[in-house]
Amino acid sequence: MSSLPEKDRPIVQLLLKAGTCPRCILRFCCVGSQVLYRHPHKDLMKDLQEFLKNSQEKEDTACLDVADPPCKRIRLEHREEGADDLNHNGAILQLPSAGDGNAARESSAGNVCNVCLGVLQEFCEADFVKKVCQKVNSADYQFTSFVFSVSLPPQLSVRERAAWLGVKQQMRNLGLPLPKDDIVQLKEAYKWIIHPQLSEELGVPADGKSLFEVSVVFAHPETDEECHFLATACPDCFKPAKNKQSVFTRMAVIKALEKIKEEDFLKHFPCPPSSPKNLCDALEIQCNNGAVFVAGRYNKYSRNLPQTPWIIDGERKLESSVEELISEHLMAEFKADSFNFSSSGREDVDVRTLGNGRPFAMELVNPRRIHFTAEEMRRLQQAINDSSDKIQVRDLQLVTREAIGRMKEGEEEKTKTYSALIWTDKAIQREDIAFLDDIKELKLDQKTPLRVLHRRPLAVRCRLIHTMKCEYIDEHHFRLRLKTQAGTYIKEFVHGDFGRTKPNIGSLLNRTADILELDVESVDVDWPPTLAE
């Protein structure tokens, strides 16, 4: 191990005597060498003890010449006057002399670290790494890299502050220059140690941008109540939240530590902190893959099929839906936990979607399988199409989250073409409806339809009917083909919705009109890209 500067000797002595592990001591000495933290715990302890044994007055040596990226730092306290020379009893803890090496060895060897609570001890060893990797491999995920995340007990922040205040007091008491008031973050040091081991065991690199996350949640029940004094000192920092089991979250504790006065902290907490009896518990080892997005276009041929499950007051009205007919196959193949379905608009349960179909996208949450060839996607599309005569899917493909934005843009900005079968109460002749063909860019004022008022806000929306084309059938029926602005309510344009849509076909023909059938013939959104058959 490269030499530590002589100025760090008091820090090493104090923390070793207090029961701090070698890796946390390196953090408090602001050592930024990733490689050094990976040395075995016993070797680091031996090196620190040798450092104390052999230390003499000499020029400070250069800090650890290992080429590593700059490390993150965590600011531990704000400088305040008047509290530097107090511990929690108002007395100064005495710094051990150079001859007290045996006391330091006895305090730290084999004990649970009083700062990290064992995270940088047992949980850096090969046995724990293998346990994590067994969990990952048994979950059967596809991944080519991983990102590792750690959730630490909030009281670790309290203990770090206490340890630093102990160091600060002793350095000031000895008249020595105070080192920087920041240290290497525990999480970062832990990742420096465990990343190479996980990478070797899993056979893939660690990558901060990876969509596959391996996470470990630590807890330490023995010291859970150590944060509670902060709620009395800084009550404004601890607000109940619906999605949090406790108000003592890591961020709330850090906020309180930034706010509490140093003398108030010292009254409630020993500096440096005492050693616990037990190690942390690894409560959870979890895996999660980033969402995968699948897009395509669907045709709906049934007039008795909703786009999404039709459930009212907990009662299902129809047995299936477009969403379910597609999702059951995607969920099974991608082995996802759940999904989110979206589309470029929606049709009513009794409306068919013909032509090239309606663009849709599905977000598959936490999928185990993520890699599919074009041929596999074609087979998946065929399986969906073979499973039902009510829908068909085309252009099924993997897309990015960002690409879905193009579909949502088209929902309101593009045009749509419809075919409507219309009935009139009074007899009509061809010449009675011919004038509709000549109307271009007809402006409508559409008040929110009564049939959707329960789920949409009351408003008047201006919409355009770009073109209309009539096909006479008999004295009471004709077919109307329309190209409209997206978002136009076609049924209401035909029957008027008790005067809530103006003008409407009934008012234009000066008679009662109603719609018998409606088909969507095209949704003019150029997405997703058309695939070759």
C-alpha positions as CSV (number, residue, x, y, z in Angstrom):
1,M,0.0,0.0,0.0
2,S,1.3,3.5,-0.8
3,S,2.1,5.6,2.2
4,L,-0.5,7.9,3.7
5,P,0.6,11.4,4.5
6,E,1.9,11.9,8.0
7,K,-0.9,14.5,8.6
8,D,-3.4,11.6,8.5
9,R,-1.8,9.8,11.4
10,P,-4.1,11.3,14.0
11,I,-7.2,10.5,11.9
12,V,-6.0,6.9,11.5
13,Q,-5.2,6.5,15.2
14,L,-8.5,8.0,16.4
15,L,-10.7,6.0,14.1
16,L,-8.9,2.7,14.6
17,K,-9.3,3.1,18.4
18,A,-13.0,4.0,18.0
19,G,-13.7,0.8,16.0
20,T,-13.7,2.1,12.4
21,C,-12.9,-0.3,9.6
22,P,-9.9,0.3,7.4
23,R,-11.9,1.2,4.3
24,C,-13.9,3.9,6.2
25,I,-10.6,5.2,7.5
26,L,-9.4,5.5,3.9
27,R,-12.6,7.4,3.1
28,F,-12.0,9.8,6.0
29,C,-8.5,10.4,4.7
30,C,-10.0,11.3,1.3
31,V,-8.1,8.5,-0.4
32,G,-9.4,8.4,-4.0
33,S,-7.7,5.2,-5.2
34,Q,-10.3,2.7,-6.3
35,V,-7.7,-0.1,-6.4
36,L,-6.7,0.4,-2.8
37,Y,-10.2,-0.1,-1.5
38,R,-10.2,-3.5,-3.2
39,H,-7.3,-4.9,-1.1
40,P,-8.4,-7.5,1.4
41,H,-9.7,-6.2,4.7
42,K,-6.9,-8.0,6.7
43,D,-4.2,-6.5,4.4
44,L,-5.6,-3.0,4.8
45,M,-5.7,-3.4,8.6
46,K,-2.1,-4.6,8.7
47,D,-0.9,-1.7,6.5
48,L,-2.7,0.9,8.7
49,Q,-1.2,-0.6,11.8
50,E,2.3,-0.6,10.2
51,F,1.7,3.1,9.2
52,L,1.0,3.9,12.9
53,K,4.0,1.8,14.2
54,N,6.5,3.3,11.8
55,S,5.2,6.9,11.7
56,Q,7.8,9.6,12.4
57,E,8.0,13.3,11.8
58,K,8.6,13.7,8.1
59,E,7.5,15.5,5.1
60,D,4.0,14.7,3.9
61,T,4.3,12.1,1.1
62,A,2.3,12.4,-2.1
63,C,-1.2,11.0,-1.8
64,L,-1.6,7.6,-3.5
65,D,-0.4,7.7,-7.1
66,V,-3.1,5.5,-8.6
67,A,-4.6,6.8,-11.8
68,D,-8.4,6.8,-11.1
69,P,-11.3,9.0,-12.1
70,P,-12.1,11.8,-9.6
71,C,-14.3,10.5,-6.9
72,K,-17.5,12.0,-5.6
73,R,-17.3,13.7,-2.2
74,I,-19.9,14.1,0.5
75,R,-19.9,17.3,2.6
76,L,-20.2,16.4,6.2
77,E,-20.7,19.6,8.1
78,H,-21.0,23.3,7.9
79,R,-18.3,25.2,9.8
80,E,-19.6,26.8,13.0
81,E,-17.6,28.5,15.8
82,G,-17.9,27.6,19.4
83,A,-18.6,23.9,19.1
84,D,-15.3,22.5,17.9
85,D,-14.0,21.4,21.3
86,L,-17.0,19.6,22.7
87,N,-18.2,16.1,22.7
88,H,-21.6,14.9,23.9
89,N,-20.6,15.3,27.5
90,G,-18.7,18.5,27.1
91,A,-15.3,16.7,27.4
92,I,-12.5,16.1,24.9
93,L,-11.7,12.6,23.8
94,Q,-8.0,12.0,24.2
95,L,-6.0,11.1,21.1
96,P,-4.0,7.8,21.6
97,S,-0.3,8.2,21.4
98,A,1.9,6.4,18.9
99,G,2.5,3.8,21.5
100,D,-1.2,2.9,21.7
101,G,-1.1,0.8,18.5
102,N,-2.2,-2.2,20.4
103,A,-5.3,-0.5,21.6
104,A,-6.1,0.5,18.0
105,R,-5.6,-3.0,16.8
106,E,-7.9,-4.5,19.5
107,S,-10.6,-1.9,18.8
108,S,-11.0,-2.5,15.1
109,A,-9.9,-6.1,14.4
110,G,-12.9,-8.3,13.9
111,N,-15.5,-5.8,15.1
112,V,-18.4,-4.3,13.2
113,C,-17.4,-0.9,11.9
114,N,-18.9,1.9,13.9
115,V,-19.4,4.0,10.7
116,C,-20.5,1.7,7.8
117,L,-22.1,-0.9,10.1
118,G,-20.3,-3.7,8.2
119,V,-21.2,-2.6,4.6
120,L,-17.5,-2.2,3.7
121,Q,-16.6,-5.4,5.6
122,E,-18.6,-8.6,5.2
123,F,-20.6,-7.3,2.2
124,C,-17.5,-6.8,0.1
125,E,-16.5,-10.5,0.4
126,A,-16.7,-13.1,-2.3
127,D,-19.5,-15.1,-0.5
128,F,-21.9,-12.1,-0.6
129,V,-21.0,-11.4,-4.2
130,K,-21.8,-15.0,-5.1
131,K,-25.1,-14.7,-3.2
132,V,-26.0,-11.6,-5.3
133,C,-25.0,-13.3,-8.6
134,Q,-27.0,-16.4,-7.7
135,K,-30.1,-14.2,-7.2
136,V,-29.4,-12.5,-10.6
137,N,-28.9,-15.7,-12.5
138,S,-32.0,-17.4,-11.0
139,A,-34.2,-14.5,-12.1
140,D,-33.4,-15.5,-15.7
141,Y,-33.0,-12.0,-17.2
142,Q,-31.4,-11.1,-20.5
143,F,-28.7,-8.4,-20.1
144,T,-25.4,-7.4,-21.6
145,S,-24.3,-5.0,-18.8
146,F,-25.6,-3.9,-15.4
147,V,-25.8,-1.0,-13.1
148,F,-25.5,-1.6,-9.4
149,S,-27.4,0.4,-6.8
150,V,-27.4,0.4,-3.1
151,S,-30.0,1.6,-0.5
152,L,-28.3,2.3,2.9
153,P,-29.9,2.9,6.3
154,P,-30.3,6.6,6.9
155,Q,-28.5,6.4,10.3
156,L,-25.3,5.8,8.4
157,S,-25.3,9.5,7.6
158,V,-25.7,10.3,11.3
159,R,-22.7,8.1,12.2
160,E,-20.6,9.6,9.4
161,R,-21.2,13.1,10.8
162,A,-20.4,11.9,14.3
163,A,-17.2,10.3,13.2
164,W,-16.1,13.4,11.4
165,L,-16.9,15.7,14.3
166,G,-14.7,13.4,16.5
167,V,-11.9,13.8,14.0
168,K,-12.4,17.6,13.8
169,Q,-12.4,18.0,17.5
170,Q,-9.1,16.1,18.0
171,M,-7.3,17.9,15.2
172,R,-8.3,21.3,16.5
173,N,-7.4,20.3,20.0
174,L,-3.9,19.2,18.9
175,G,-3.5,22.4,16.9
176,L,-3.2,20.5,13.7
177,P,-4.6,21.8,10.4
178,L,-8.1,20.5,9.8
179,P,-8.3,18.4,6.6
180,K,-10.9,18.8,4.0
181,D,-14.5,18.6,5.4
182,D,-15.5,16.1,2.7
183,I,-15.0,12.3,2.4
184,V,-15.4,9.6,-0.2
185,Q,-19.0,8.6,-0.3
186,L,-19.7,5.2,1.2
187,K,-21.8,4.2,-1.8
188,E,-19.1,5.1,-4.2
189,A,-16.4,3.2,-2.2
190,Y,-18.7,0.2,-2.0
191,K,-19.2,0.2,-5.8
192,W,-15.5,0.5,-6.4
193,I,-15.0,-2.7,-4.5
194,I,-17.9,-4.8,-5.7
195,H,-18.2,-3.7,-9.4
196,P,-15.2,-5.8,-10.5
197,Q,-16.3,-8.8,-8.6
198,L,-19.9,-8.7,-9.9
199,S,-18.6,-8.1,-13.4
200,E,-16.3,-11.1,-13.3
201,E,-19.0,-13.4,-11.8
202,L,-21.7,-12.3,-14.2
203,G,-19.5,-12.1,-17.2
204,V,-20.7,-8.6,-18.3
205,P,-19.4,-5.1,-17.6
206,A,-20.8,-2.6,-15.1
207,D,-22.2,0.4,-17.0
208,G,-23.9,3.4,-15.3
209,K,-26.2,3.8,-18.4
210,S,-27.3,0.1,-18.4
211,L,-31.0,-0.6,-18.3
212,F,-30.5,-3.7,-16.1
213,E,-30.3,-2.8,-12.5
214,V,-29.1,-5.0,-9.6
215,S,-29.9,-3.4,-6.3
216,V,-29.2,-4.3,-2.6
217,V,-31.2,-2.8,0.2
218,F,-29.5,-2.7,3.6
219,A,-31.0,-2.3,7.0
220,H,-29.7,-2.2,10.6
221,P,-32.5,-2.6,13.1
222,E,-30.2,-2.3,16.1
223,T,-29.5,1.4,15.3
224,D,-32.8,2.4,13.7
225,E,-33.7,4.9,16.4
226,E,-30.4,6.8,16.1
227,C,-32.1,9.3,13.7
228,H,-35.0,10.1,16.0
229,F,-33.4,13.0,17.9
230,L,-33.2,14.9,14.6
231,A,-37.0,15.0,14.4
232,T,-37.0,16.9,17.7
233,A,-34.2,19.3,16.6
234,C,-35.4,19.8,13.0
235,P,-39.1,18.9,12.8
236,D,-39.6,20.7,9.5
237,C,-37.4,18.2,7.8
238,F,-39.6,15.2,8.5
239,K,-42.9,15.3,6.8
240,P,-45.1,12.2,6.4
241,A,-45.5,11.0,2.8
242,K,-48.1,8.5,1.5
243,N,-45.6,6.3,-0.3
244,K,-43.0,6.2,2.5
245,Q,-43.2,3.8,5.5
246,S,-41.1,6.1,7.7
247,V,-40.4,9.8,7.9
248,F,-36.8,9.1,8.4
249,T,-35.7,8.8,4.8
250,R,-32.1,9.3,3.8
251,M,-32.8,12.6,2.2
252,A,-34.8,13.9,5.2
253,V,-31.9,12.9,7.5
254,I,-29.3,14.6,5.3
255,K,-31.4,17.7,5.2
256,A,-31.7,17.7,9.0
257,L,-27.9,17.1,9.4
258,E,-27.3,20.2,7.3
259,K,-29.6,22.2,9.4
260,I,-28.8,21.1,13.0
261,K,-26.3,23.1,15.0
262,E,-23.1,21.4,15.9
263,E,-23.5,21.8,19.6
264,D,-27.0,20.4,19.5
265,F,-25.8,17.3,17.6
266,L,-23.0,16.7,20.1
267,K,-25.5,16.8,23.0
268,H,-27.4,13.8,21.5
269,F,-24.8,11.7,19.8
270,P,-21.3,10.3,20.8
271,C,-18.4,11.5,18.7
272,P,-17.0,9.3,17.3
273,P,-19.9,6.8,17.4
274,S,-19.9,3.6,19.4
275,S,-19.5,0.2,17.8
276,P,-22.7,-1.8,17.2
277,K,-23.1,-5.5,18.1
278,N,-24.5,-6.6,14.7
279,L,-23.8,-6.2,11.0
280,C,-26.3,-4.7,8.6
281,D,-28.9,-7.0,7.1
282,A,-29.1,-7.3,3.3
283,L,-32.9,-7.1,3.3
284,E,-33.5,-7.4,-0.4
285,I,-31.5,-8.3,-3.5
286,Q,-33.5,-7.2,-6.5
287,C,-33.2,-7.2,-10.3
288,N,-35.0,-4.9,-12.7
289,N,-34.7,-4.5,-16.4
290,G,-35.6,-1.2,-18.0
291,A,-38.8,-1.1,-20.0
292,V,-39.0,-2.4,-23.6
293,F,-41.3,-0.7,-26.1
294,V,-43.2,-2.5,-28.8
295,A,-45.2,-0.7,-31.5
296,G,-47.4,-1.6,-34.4
297,R,-50.8,-0.9,-36.0
298,Y,-53.9,-2.8,-35.3
299,N,-57.1,-3.4,-37.2
300,K,-60.3,-4.0,-35.3
301,Y,-63.0,-6.0,-37.2
302,S,-65.6,-6.5,-34.4
303,R,-68.4,-4.1,-33.4
304,N,-68.5,-5.7,-30.0
305,L,-64.9,-5.2,-28.8
306,P,-63.6,-2.2,-26.7
307,Q,-60.1,-0.9,-27.1
308,T,-59.3,-1.4,-23.4
309,P,-61.0,-3.5,-20.8
310,W,-64.6,-2.3,-20.2
311,I,-65.2,-2.5,-16.5
312,I,-67.8,-0.4,-14.6
313,D,-68.1,-0.5,-10.8
314,G,-65.9,-3.6,-10.8
315,E,-68.0,-5.5,-13.2
316,R,-66.6,-6.5,-16.6
317,K,-69.0,-5.7,-19.4
318,L,-67.3,-7.6,-22.3
319,E,-65.0,-10.5,-22.1
320,S,-62.0,-9.1,-24.0
321,S,-60.5,-6.0,-25.6
322,V,-57.9,-5.0,-28.2
323,E,-55.4,-4.3,-25.5
324,E,-55.8,-7.7,-23.9
325,L,-55.7,-9.7,-27.2
326,I,-52.3,-8.1,-28.0
327,S,-50.8,-7.9,-24.5
328,E,-51.3,-11.5,-23.6
329,H,-48.8,-12.6,-26.3
330,L,-46.3,-9.8,-25.6
331,M,-46.4,-10.4,-21.9
332,A,-45.7,-14.1,-22.3
333,E,-42.9,-13.7,-24.8
334,F,-41.1,-10.8,-23.0
335,K,-41.8,-12.3,-19.6
336,A,-42.7,-8.8,-18.3
337,D,-44.2,-7.9,-14.9
338,S,-46.8,-5.6,-16.3
339,F,-47.6,-3.3,-19.3
340,N,-48.9,0.1,-20.3
341,F,-50.9,0.3,-23.6
342,S,-51.3,3.5,-25.6
343,S,-52.5,4.4,-29.1
344,S,-53.1,7.2,-31.5
345,G,-56.7,8.0,-30.4
346,R,-59.3,5.3,-29.7
347,E,-62.5,4.0,-31.3
348,D,-65.8,3.2,-29.6
349,V,-66.7,-0.4,-28.9
350,D,-69.1,-0.5,-31.9
351,V,-66.6,1.1,-34.3
352,R,-64.3,-0.9,-36.6
353,T,-60.8,0.2,-37.5
354,L,-59.9,-0.7,-41.1
355,G,-57.3,0.3,-43.7
356,N,-53.8,0.4,-42.4
357,G,-55.0,0.3,-38.8
358,R,-54.4,2.4,-35.8
359,P,-50.9,3.0,-34.4
360,F,-50.3,1.6,-30.9
361,A,-47.4,1.2,-28.5
362,M,-47.0,-1.0,-25.5
363,E,-44.5,-0.5,-22.6
364,L,-43.4,-3.8,-21.1
365,V,-42.3,-3.3,-17.6
366,N,-39.3,-5.2,-16.1
367,P,-39.1,-7.7,-19.0
368,R,-36.9,-10.8,-18.5
369,R,-36.4,-11.2,-22.3
370,I,-35.4,-8.1,-24.3
371,H,-33.6,-9.3,-27.4
372,F,-35.7,-10.3,-30.4
373,T,-34.7,-10.7,-34.1
374,A,-36.9,-9.4,-36.9
375,E,-37.9,-12.9,-37.7
376,E,-39.0,-13.5,-34.1
377,M,-41.1,-10.4,-34.1
378,R,-42.8,-11.5,-37.3
379,R,-43.6,-14.9,-35.7
380,L,-45.0,-13.1,-32.6
381,Q,-47.1,-10.9,-34.9
382,Q,-48.4,-14.0,-36.6
383,A,-49.3,-15.6,-33.3
384,I,-51.4,-12.6,-32.3
385,N,-53.2,-12.6,-35.6
386,D,-53.8,-16.4,-35.5
387,S,-55.3,-16.2,-32.0
388,S,-58.4,-14.1,-32.9
389,D,-60.5,-13.0,-35.9
390,K,-61.5,-9.8,-34.1
391,I,-58.2,-8.0,-34.6
392,Q,-55.1,-8.1,-36.8
393,V,-51.7,-6.5,-36.1
394,R,-49.1,-5.3,-38.6
395,D,-45.7,-3.7,-38.5
396,L,-44.9,-5.1,-35.0
397,Q,-41.4,-3.8,-34.0
398,L,-39.2,-2.7,-31.1
399,V,-39.0,1.0,-30.7
400,T,-37.5,3.6,-28.3
401,R,-39.4,5.5,-25.6
402,E,-38.6,8.7,-27.5
403,A,-40.1,7.4,-30.7
404,I,-43.5,7.0,-29.1
405,G,-43.8,10.8,-28.9
406,R,-44.4,10.8,-32.7
407,M,-47.5,8.7,-32.2
408,K,-48.9,11.0,-29.5
409,E,-48.2,14.1,-31.6
410,G,-50.3,12.7,-34.4
411,E,-53.2,12.0,-32.1
412,E,-54.3,15.6,-32.2
413,E,-52.4,17.0,-35.2
414,K,-53.1,14.6,-38.0
415,T,-56.2,13.8,-40.1
416,K,-58.5,10.7,-40.0
417,T,-60.8,9.3,-42.5
418,Y,-64.2,7.7,-41.6
419,S,-67.1,6.0,-43.3
420,A,-70.5,6.4,-41.7
421,L,-73.8,4.8,-42.5
422,I,-76.5,7.5,-41.9
423,W,-80.3,7.2,-41.5
424,T,-82.7,10.1,-41.9
425,D,-86.3,10.3,-40.7
426,K,-87.6,12.1,-43.9
427,A,-87.1,10.6,-47.3
428,I,-84.1,11.9,-49.3
429,Q,-83.2,11.9,-53.0
430,R,-79.7,12.0,-54.4
431,E,-79.9,15.7,-55.1
432,D,-80.8,16.4,-51.4
433,I,-77.4,15.3,-50.2
434,A,-75.2,16.1,-53.3
435,F,-74.3,19.6,-51.9
436,L,-72.4,17.9,-49.0
437,D,-69.7,16.9,-51.5
438,D,-68.9,20.6,-52.2
439,I,-68.4,21.6,-48.6
440,K,-64.7,22.1,-47.7
441,E,-63.1,22.9,-44.4
442,L,-66.4,23.1,-42.4
443,K,-65.8,24.5,-38.9
444,L,-67.5,22.8,-36.0
445,D,-68.1,23.9,-32.4
446,Q,-68.3,20.7,-30.4
447,K,-69.3,20.8,-26.8
448,T,-68.0,17.8,-24.8
449,P,-70.5,15.0,-25.8
450,L,-72.9,13.8,-23.2
451,R,-71.6,10.2,-23.6
452,V,-68.1,11.1,-22.5
453,L,-68.9,13.9,-20.0
454,H,-68.3,11.6,-17.1
455,R,-64.6,11.3,-18.0
456,R,-63.7,14.4,-19.9
457,P,-64.0,18.1,-18.9
458,L,-66.8,20.3,-20.2
459,A,-65.4,22.4,-23.0
460,V,-66.2,23.6,-26.5
461,R,-63.7,22.3,-29.0
462,C,-63.3,23.7,-32.5
463,R,-62.8,21.0,-35.2
464,L,-62.6,20.9,-39.0
465,I,-64.4,18.6,-41.5
466,H,-61.9,18.8,-44.4
467,T,-64.0,17.0,-47.0
468,M,-67.1,14.9,-47.4
469,K,-68.3,12.4,-50.1
470,C,-71.8,11.0,-50.2
471,E,-73.0,7.7,-51.6
472,Y,-76.8,7.4,-51.9
473,I,-78.3,4.1,-50.8
474,D,-82.1,4.5,-50.6
475,E,-84.7,7.1,-49.4
476,H,-83.6,6.9,-45.8
477,H,-80.0,5.8,-46.0
478,F,-76.7,7.1,-47.4
479,R,-73.0,6.5,-46.7
480,L,-70.8,9.5,-45.9
481,R,-67.1,9.4,-46.1
482,L,-65.3,12.2,-44.2
483,K,-61.7,13.4,-43.8
484,T,-61.5,15.3,-40.5
485,Q,-59.2,16.9,-38.0
486,A,-58.1,14.4,-35.4
487,G,-60.2,14.6,-32.3
488,T,-63.5,15.2,-34.1
489,Y,-66.5,13.5,-32.6
490,I,-68.1,11.9,-35.7
491,K,-71.3,10.5,-34.1
492,E,-72.1,13.9,-32.7
493,F,-71.4,15.6,-36.0
494,V,-74.1,13.3,-37.5
495,H,-76.9,13.5,-35.0
496,G,-76.0,16.8,-33.3
497,D,-76.0,15.6,-29.7
498,F,-79.1,17.6,-28.8
499,G,-77.6,20.7,-30.3
500,R,-74.2,20.4,-28.6
501,T,-72.4,20.1,-32.0
502,K,-73.0,22.9,-34.5
503,P,-73.4,22.6,-37.4
504,N,-74.3,18.9,-37.9
505,I,-75.6,16.6,-40.7
506,G,-79.2,16.9,-39.3
507,S,-79.1,20.7,-39.3
508,L,-77.4,20.8,-42.8
509,L,-80.2,18.5,-44.2
510,N,-82.9,20.1,-42.1
511,R,-84.1,16.8,-40.8
512,T,-83.3,14.3,-38.1
513,A,-80.2,12.2,-38.8
514,D,-78.6,9.4,-36.9
515,I,-75.6,7.1,-37.4
516,L,-76.0,3.4,-37.8
517,E,-72.5,2.3,-38.4
518,L,-69.1,3.9,-38.2
519,D,-65.7,2.7,-39.5
520,V,-62.3,4.3,-39.2
521,E,-60.7,3.9,-42.6
522,S,-57.4,5.6,-42.0
523,V,-55.4,7.2,-39.2
524,D,-52.9,9.4,-41.0
525,V,-49.9,9.1,-38.7
526,D,-46.7,8.1,-40.4
527,W,-45.6,5.9,-37.5
528,P,-44.4,3.3,-36.8
529,P,-42.4,2.6,-40.0
530,T,-43.9,0.2,-42.4
531,L,-42.1,-3.2,-42.5
532,A,-41.6,-5.4,-45.5
533,E,-43.9,-8.4,-45.5
